[in-house]
Amino acid sequence: MAPLEIIPTNDGSDSVFSERYSASYHSKFGAIEESITVFISAGLYHNYLQGKRRLRIFEMGFGTGLNAFLTAIEAQRLGMDIEYVTVELHPLKKELTDKLNFHSVLGHKPLLEKMHGVEWNSFQHISEHFKILKHPIAIQEFSHKGPYDLIYYDAFAPSTQAPLWEEDIHKPLYKQLVSHGQLVTYCAQGRFKRMLKAIGYTLESLPGPAHKKEIIRATKSV
């Protein structure tokens, strides 16, 4: 595997830089800030405010586990019951995830350790309100067993992983969403937005985290 290096970001939280993709797993301007803005606020909180207390979430790109960790924290705080399904083609090794400082910023160290320590390929309970199913597989090879209420789409950028932003990936995901379910992502590229609209999504452009103008919440129109 290509070398990986833990790097600091501007909000004090860690990210990981991958030489394989010449990219970091999170924004250099703030890993936690980005995850909260894109996935927790635009996705999880949005559903909570609509009155939903049970969610099935699919995440493309488990990565450092930050999105899952934040979701588990909020599930516990809000009393939401969450099933979380995620794929990650290149799982990070324990010796690296043990060094990430997310718990130093957010607390909940046992929750983070359990998140990274549980077995892959079967549902595992992390807390009373949160269970996770992690698959070490490419999304192209994954057999979805939806439906999903919410999708966190967190692949590397189109400039780095262009195939993951194409219709052949996103049309099957659209079909797996419940009626009026959402996909949230940091990517606001024009070509990507046009493709989502063509599939059938209704798009909302929302304010992004630091140094990013906008993010996208796409809602299944039927």
NUBATI-190907 format. One record per atom (N, C-alpha, C): x, y, z. Coordinates in pm, whole numbers, padded with zeros to 5 digits. Atoms other than C-alpha are relative to their C-alpha. Example, Ala and Ser with C-alpha at 12.3 -4.5 7.8 and 13.67 -1.06 7.14 Angstrom:
// NUBATI-190907
     east    north       up
    00089   -00119    00000
    01230   -00450    00780
    00090    00120    00000
   -00082   -00119   -00006
    01367   -00106    00714
   -00077    00109    00073
END
This chain:
// NUBATI-190907
     east    north       up
    00085   -00120    00000
    00000    00000    00000
    00087    00124    00000
   -00076   -00126    00006
    00117    00351   -00075
    00010    00060    00139
   -00019   -00060   -00132
    00253    00547    00223
   -00115    00094    00038
    00103   -00087   -00056
    00005    00729    00445
    00061    00078    00115
   -00057   -00086   -00103
    00083    01019    00673
   -00110    00079    00069
    00094   -00083   -00074
   -00120    01182    00949
    00046    00145   -00008
   -00031   -00142    00011
   -00137    01557    00896
   -00099    00081    00083
    00093   -00085   -00075
   -00288    01838    01109
   -00085    00084   -00096
    00083   -00093    00077
   -00576    02051    00982
   -00028    00123    00088
    00008   -00130   -00067
   -00666    02407    01076
   -00092    00007    00121
    00086   -00004   -00118
   -00936    02321    01331
    00056   -00085    00115
   -00065    00077   -00105
   -00692    02112    01532
   -00019   -00151   -00010
    00023    00143    00019
   -00814    01773    01409
    00089   -00055   -00109
   -00090    00067    00094
   -00609    01522    01214
   -00070   -00036   -00130
    00042    00066    00122
   -00641    01403    00858
    00112   -00095   -00040
   -00100    00092    00052
   -00448    01149    00654
    00028    00038   -00144
   -00037   -00027    00139
   -00255    01222    00336
    00043   -00132   -00066
   -00030    00122    00074
   -00238    00943    00078
    00087    00031   -00121
   -00085   -00015    00120
    00050    00928   -00167
   -00062   -00071   -00119
    00065    00073    00110
   -00155    00678   -00370
   -00086    00094   -00084
    00092   -00089    00069
   -00407    00949   -00454
    00047    00145   -00002
   -00051   -00137   -00011
   -00194    01258   -00383
   -00108    00093    00054
    00113   -00075   -00057
   -00482    01379   -00168
   -00014   -00033    00147
    00028    00025   -00141
   -00587    01413    00194
   -00144   -00048    00016
    00133    00056   -00025
   -00889    01237    00342
   -00101    00106    00040
    00087   -00107   -00044
   -01031    01564    00476
    00058    00135   -00043
   -00046   -00135    00033
   -01007    01937    00414
    00114    00042    00092
   -00111   -00050   -00082
   -00680    02089    00530
   -00044    00116    00088
    00050   -00112   -00078
   -00890    02377    00665
   -00077   -00044    00125
    00067    00051   -00119
   -01056    02151    00921
   -00075   -00129   -00028
    00062    00130    00025
   -01137    01780    00915
   -00136   -00011    00068
    00126    00012   -00073
   -01403    01786    01185
   -00102    00103   -00049
    00092   -00104    00051
   -01552    02115    01061
   -00064   -00044   -00131
    00052    00044    00129
   -01588    01971    00712
   -00104   -00111    00018
    00091    00113   -00019
   -01750    01647    00831
   -00132    00044    00064
    00122   -00049   -00065
   -01996    01829    01057
   -00086    00078   -00099
    00076   -00083    00094
   -02095    02078    00785
   -00066   -00084   -00109
    00047    00073    00118
   -02130    01832    00496
   -00093   -00114    00036
    00072    00124   -00026
   -02259    01516    00657
   -00094    00008    00121
    00084   -00005   -00120
   -02391    01585    01007
   -00108    00107   -00013
    00100   -00107    00010
   -02559    01922    00953
   -00091   -00016   -00120
    00080    00007    00122
   -02673    01880    00593
   -00076   -00131   -00014
    00062    00131    00012
   -02763    01513    00633
   -00073   -00045    00125
    00059    00056   -00121
   -02820    01380    00983
   -00097    00096    00068
    00087   -00097   -00067
   -02960    01696    01145
   -00123    00031   -00085
    00112   -00027    00090
   -03176    01763    00840
   -00110   -00104    00019
    00097    00107   -00021
   -03346    01426    00890
   -00061    00006    00139
    00050   -00012   -00138
   -03375    01476    01265
   -00106    00110    00009
    00094   -00112   -00003
   -03549    01809    01213
   -00129   -00031   -00076
    00121    00046    00070
   -03793    01633    00979
   -00079   -00100    00083
    00071    00090   -00090
   -03893    01414    01272
    00044   -00145   -00005
   -00045    00138    00011
   -03702    01100    01177
    00088   -00037    00120
   -00077    00048   -00114
   -03564    00896    01467
    00067   -00134   -00029
   -00069    00120    00047
   -03451    00588    01274
    00054    00028   -00140
   -00060   -00023    00132
   -03211    00609    00981
    00087   -00118   -00039
   -00096    00094    00058
   -03030    00370    00754
    00089    00083   -00092
   -00095   -00085    00071
   -02718    00544    00622
    00100   -00086   -00075
   -00110    00061    00075
   -02481    00436    00347
    00109    00104   -00019
   -00113   -00089    00022
   -02135    00591    00338
    00095   -00059   -00103
   -00106    00035    00095
   -01906    00574    00038
    00130    00058    00053
   -00132   -00043   -00045
   -01554    00587    00184
    00010    00013    00151
   -00013   -00003   -00147
   -01518    00490    00552
    00123    00079    00043
   -00120   -00081   -00024
   -01164    00633    00547
    00051   -00004    00142
   -00048   -00011   -00139
   -01057    00757    00890
   -00109   -00035    00102
    00111    00029   -00089
   -01398    00674    01034
   -00062    00123    00063
    00047   -00122   -00066
   -01464    01038    01123
   -00150    00022   -00019
    00144   -00022    00022
   -01808    01062    00960
   -00083   -00098    00083
    00070    00100   -00080
   -01918    00739    01128
    00008    00033    00148
   -00021   -00035   -00140
   -01772    00852    01463
   -00093    00115    00041
    00088   -00113   -00028
   -01956    01186    01453
   -00146   -00043    00000
    00138    00047    00008
   -02277    01008    01352
   -00037   -00082    00122
    00025    00080   -00119
   -02246    00762    01640
   -00015    00088    00123
    00011   -00094   -00113
   -02190    01048    01886
   -00138    00066    00000
    00128   -00069    00009
   -02499    01229    01759
   -00118   -00095    00018
    00106    00098   -00022
   -02709    00911    01753
   -00024   -00018    00149
    00008    00016   -00145
   -02634    00870    02123
   -00060    00125    00064
    00047   -00126   -00060
   -02698    01238    02202
   -00146    00027   -00032
    00136   -00032    00046
   -03020    01268    02001
   -00100   -00113    00023
    00089    00115   -00016
   -03159    00922    02074
   -00052   -00054   -00132
    00037    00054    00131
   -03167    00825    01705
    00058   -00140   -00015
   -00048    00135    00027
   -03139    00459    01605
    00051   -00006   -00143
   -00064   -00008    00130
   -02895    00432    01317
    00068   -00131   -00038
   -00076    00107    00066
   -02783    00147    01093
    00089    00065   -00103
   -00100   -00071    00081
   -02467    00251    00914
    00075   -00104   -00084
   -00066    00092    00092
   -02338    00066    00607
    00106    00078   -00076
   -00108   -00075    00066
   -02003    00166    00458
    00095   -00093   -00074
   -00102    00075    00074
   -01745    00051    00205
    00130    00079    00000
   -00134   -00060    00002
   -01372    00116    00204
    00095   -00099   -00065
   -00087    00091    00075
   -01143   -00041   -00055
    00136   -00017    00068
   -00133    00005   -00063
   -00824    00043    00139
   -00012    00037    00149
    00014   -00031   -00143
   -00893    00017    00516
    00134    00042    00061
   -00120   -00046   -00069
   -00646    00205    00732
    00037   -00100    00109
   -00047    00094   -00101
   -00433   -00004    00965
   -00016    00058    00140
    00023   -00039   -00139
   -00484    00002    01340
    00109    00090    00055
   -00109   -00081   -00051
   -00142    00146    01409
   -00011    00146   -00045
    00024   -00136    00045
   -00246    00453    01208
   -00124    00059    00066
    00123   -00054   -00057
   -00604    00492    01332
    00016    00026    00150
   -00024   -00022   -00143
   -00480    00464    01692
    00063    00137    00027
   -00071   -00126   -00018
   -00281    00784    01636
   -00086    00122   -00035
    00088   -00112    00035
   -00570    00996    01504
   -00054    00066    00126
    00031   -00073   -00123
   -00665    01266    01753
   -00147    00040    00015
    00140   -00041   -00004
   -01041    01283    01698
   -00057   -00002    00142
    00053    00009   -00137
   -01114    01171    02055
    00055    00110    00090
   -00056   -00110   -00078
   -00883    01442    02189
   -00082    00126   -00016
    00082   -00117    00029
   -01108    01702    02026
   -00145   -00022    00043
    00143    00027   -00017
   -01447    01533    02062
   -00033   -00083    00123
    00028    00095   -00108
   -01408    01295    02357
   -00042   -00134   -00057
    00056    00129    00044
   -01572    00950    02338
    00107   -00096   -00054
   -00108    00087    00047
   -01242    00761    02302
   -00043   -00146   -00012
    00041    00140    00014
   -01396    00416    02376
   -00087   -00025   -00123
    00086    00012    00117
   -01654    00475    02103
    00083   -00004   -00128
   -00086   -00003    00118
   -01385    00561    01848
    00082   -00129   -00011
   -00079    00123    00002
   -01171    00262    01946
   -00085   -00119   -00044
    00089    00109    00039
   -01469    00030    01913
   -00036    00008   -00147
    00032   -00020    00141
   -01559    00181    01576
    00106   -00061   -00091
   -00109    00052    00083
   -01218    00089    01438
    00032   -00146    00032
   -00040    00134   -00041
   -01184   -00236    01629
   -00095   -00112   -00036
    00097    00106    00027
   -01501   -00423    01534
    00029   -00069   -00132
   -00020    00080    00121
   -01503   -00694    01268
   -00068    00065   -00120
    00059   -00042    00125
   -01574   -00618    00906
   -00096   -00108   -00049
    00089    00092    00072
   -01847   -00780    00693
   -00119   -00053    00079
    00122    00034   -00073
   -02114   -00814    00964
   -00037    00117    00090
    00044   -00110   -00084
   -02325   -00571    01161
    00055   -00015    00141
   -00056   -00003   -00134
   -02163   -00473    01489
   -00061    00117    00076
    00055   -00107   -00084
   -02323   -00275    01773
    00114    00078    00063
   -00100   -00089   -00057
   -02110    00023    01871
   -00054    00064    00128
    00066   -00059   -00116
   -02359    00170    02117
   -00147   -00041   -00003
    00143    00033   -00008
   -02724    00143    02219
   -00075    00044   -00125
    00074   -00058    00112
   -02831    00355    01922
    00069   -00014   -00135
   -00077   -00003    00125
   -02569    00279    01656
    00062   -00137   -00027
   -00069    00121    00043
   -02464   -00030    01465
    00055    00022   -00140
   -00073   -00027    00124
   -02225   -00048    01172
    00036   -00130   -00072
   -00041    00110    00087
   -02152   -00280    00882
    00106    00055   -00095
   -00112   -00049    00081
   -01811   -00218    00725
    00041   -00108   -00101
   -00041    00093    00105
   -01715   -00379    00393
    00132    00048   -00063
   -00126   -00038    00065
   -01352   -00377    00264
   -00005   -00033   -00150
    00030    00033    00139
   -01460   -00363   -00099
   -00021    00129   -00079
    00030   -00114    00088
   -01489   -00128   -00396
   -00151    00014   -00016
    00143   -00022    00015
   -01831    00030   -00439
   -00053   -00067   -00127
    00043    00063    00126
   -01843   -00110   -00794
   -00031   -00148    00020
    00019    00143   -00024
   -01836   -00463   -00647
   -00098   -00028    00112
    00086    00016   -00116
   -02073   -00402   -00358
   -00145   -00024   -00042
    00142    00029    00024
   -02422   -00556   -00363
   -00083    00071    00106
    00078   -00078   -00096
   -02648   -00299   -00200
   -00120   -00079    00050
    00118    00058   -00062
   -02913   -00421    00040
   -00073    00112    00073
    00070   -00114   -00056
   -03107   -00102    00088
   -00135   -00041    00052
   -00017   -00139    00042
   -03317    00091    00116
    00077    00082    00102
   -00069   -00096   -00085
   -03118    00383    00257
   -00084    00127    00011
    00064   -00130   -00020
   -03259    00700    00406
    00092    00115   -00040
   -00099   -00107    00016
   -02937    00896    00361
    00130   -00060   -00050
   -00130    00041    00051
   -02613    00863    00166
    00102    00109    00029
   -00117   -00086   -00014
   -02285    01019    00274
    00095   -00037   -00114
   -00090    00033    00111
   -02082    01040   -00045
    00132    00073    00019
   -00126   -00060   -00044
   -01720    01096    00056
    00121   -00064   -00067
   -00116    00046    00077
   -01495    00962   -00218
    00098    00116   -00019
   -00092   -00106    00040
   -01182    01152   -00318
   -00061    00076   -00119
    00058   -00092    00099
   -01252    01439   -00558
    00002   -00059   -00142
    00003    00047    00138
   -01341    01383   -00926
    00135    00011   -00071
   -00133   -00013    00061
   -00993    01505   -01022
    00092   -00114    00038
   -00082    00111   -00049
   -00853    01210   -00827
   -00062   -00135   -00029
    00071    00127    00020
   -01116    00937   -00857
   -00122    00023   -00090
    00108   -00037    00092
   -01322    01035   -01162
   -00108   -00108   -00015
    00105    00100    00021
   -01501    00697   -01207
   -00104   -00005    00112
    00093    00008   -00112
   -01663    00729   -00864
   -00105    00111   -00002
    00095   -00110    00011
   -01853    01038   -00975
   -00083   -00009   -00127
    00071    00021    00126
   -02015    00887   -01284
   -00137   -00063    00023
    00138    00048   -00009
   -02373    00780   -01355
   -00010   -00147    00037
    00011    00143   -00027
   -02298    00408   -01339
    00016   -00034    00147
   -00005    00015   -00146
   -02220    00450   -00969
   -00125    00059    00064
    00104   -00076   -00070
   -02490    00701   -00881
   -00143   -00040   -00036
    00135    00045    00032
   -02790    00560   -01066
   -00045   -00114    00090
    00039    00105   -00096
   -02790    00239   -00857
   -00019    00052    00141
    00017   -00058   -00132
   -02745    00448   -00542
   -00135    00071    00011
    00130   -00069    00003
   -03046    00660   -00638
   -00114   -00100    00021
    00105    00102   -00010
   -03254    00344   -00671
   -00008   -00058    00142
   -00003    00055   -00134
   -03149    00235   -00322
   -00058    00095    00105
    00054   -00098   -00095
   -03278    00554   -00157
   -00152   -00015    00015
    00145   -00009   -00021
   -03623    00572    00000
   -00052    00124   -00071
    00061   -00119    00059
   -03866    00822   -00146
    00038    00122    00082
   -00045   -00126   -00061
   -03733    01171   -00070
    00122   -00017    00092
   -00129    00016   -00068
   -03412    01027    00074
    00103    00092   -00062
   -00100   -00098    00046
   -03097    01235    00035
    00140   -00060   -00014
   -00143    00019    00012
   -02738    01220   -00078
    00066    00133    00034
   -00074   -00121   -00032
   -02499    01472    00077
    00147   -00021   -00033
   -00140    00009    00041
   -02149    01547   -00049
    00061    00140   -00003
   -00072   -00128    00007
   -01883    01816   -00050
    00018    00046   -00144
   -00030   -00031    00140
   -01855    01803   -00431
   -00113    00080   -00063
    00098   -00086    00066
   -02032    02086   -00613
    00041    00027   -00145
   -00045   -00014    00139
   -01873    02035   -00955
   -00121    00005   -00094
    00112   -00017    00090
   -02103    02149   -01236
   -00040   -00126   -00073
    00030    00123    00076
   -02077    01826   -01436
   -00069   -00103    00090
    00059    00094   -00095
   -02157    01619   -01128
   -00143    00040    00033
    00136   -00046   -00031
   -02460    01833   -01042
   -00095   -00026   -00116
    00087    00025    00116
   -02596    01803   -01396
   -00035   -00148   -00009
    00026    00143    00003
   -02561    01425   -01378
   -00103   -00038    00106
    00096    00031   -00106
   -02748    01410   -01044
   -00141    00044   -00040
    00132   -00047    00045
   -03032    01619   -01189
   -00057   -00092   -00107
    00045    00088    00108
   -03050    01392   -01495
   -00051   -00134    00055
    00044    00124   -00063
   -03085    01087   -01269
   -00138    00017    00063
    00130   -00024   -00060
   -03381    01248   -01093
    00003    00073    00132
   -00010   -00073   -00126
   -03249    01433   -00789
   -00045    00145   -00015
    00016   -00144   -00015
   -03360    01777   -00679
    00116    00050    00086
   -00122   -00043   -00067
   -03051    01972   -00572
   -00020    00127    00081
   -00012   -00121   -00080
   -02989    02224   -00297
    00147    00031    00017
   -00136   -00045   -00026
   -02667    02422   -00281
    00002    00066    00137
   -00007   -00047   -00138
   -02578    02481    00083
    00138    00060    00027
   -00131   -00057   -00033
   -02299    02690    00240
    00099   -00107    00043
   -00101    00098   -00033
   -01977    02495    00265
    00079    00035    00125
   -00089   -00030   -00112
   -01718    02472    00543
    00106    00101   -00042
   -00102   -00103    00026
   -01414    02700    00561
    00063   -00016   -00137
   -00065   -00007    00131
   -01276    02803    00220
   -00070   -00082   -00107
    00077    00070    00103
   -01549    02614    00033
   -00135    00068   -00014
    00119   -00081    00021
   -01835    02810   -00122
   -00129   -00077    00023
    00125    00072   -00009
   -02097    02537   -00144
    00021   -00151    00010
    00009    00145   -00001
   -02187    02175   -00080
   -00137   -00036   -00056
    00123    00042    00067
   -02473    01968   -00220
   -00080   -00095    00089
    00096    00100   -00050
   -02780    01800   -00075
   -00094   -00033   -00115
    00083    00046    00112
   -02956    01595   -00342
   -00112   -00088    00055
    00115    00071   -00054
   -03307    01468   -00269
   -00069   -00078   -00111
    00072    00083    00096
   -03476    01181   -00449
   -00139    00059   -00022
    00120   -00078    00030
   -03772    01339   -00623
   -00129   -00079    00010
    00123    00082   -00007
   -04015    01046   -00591
   -00002   -00079    00128
END
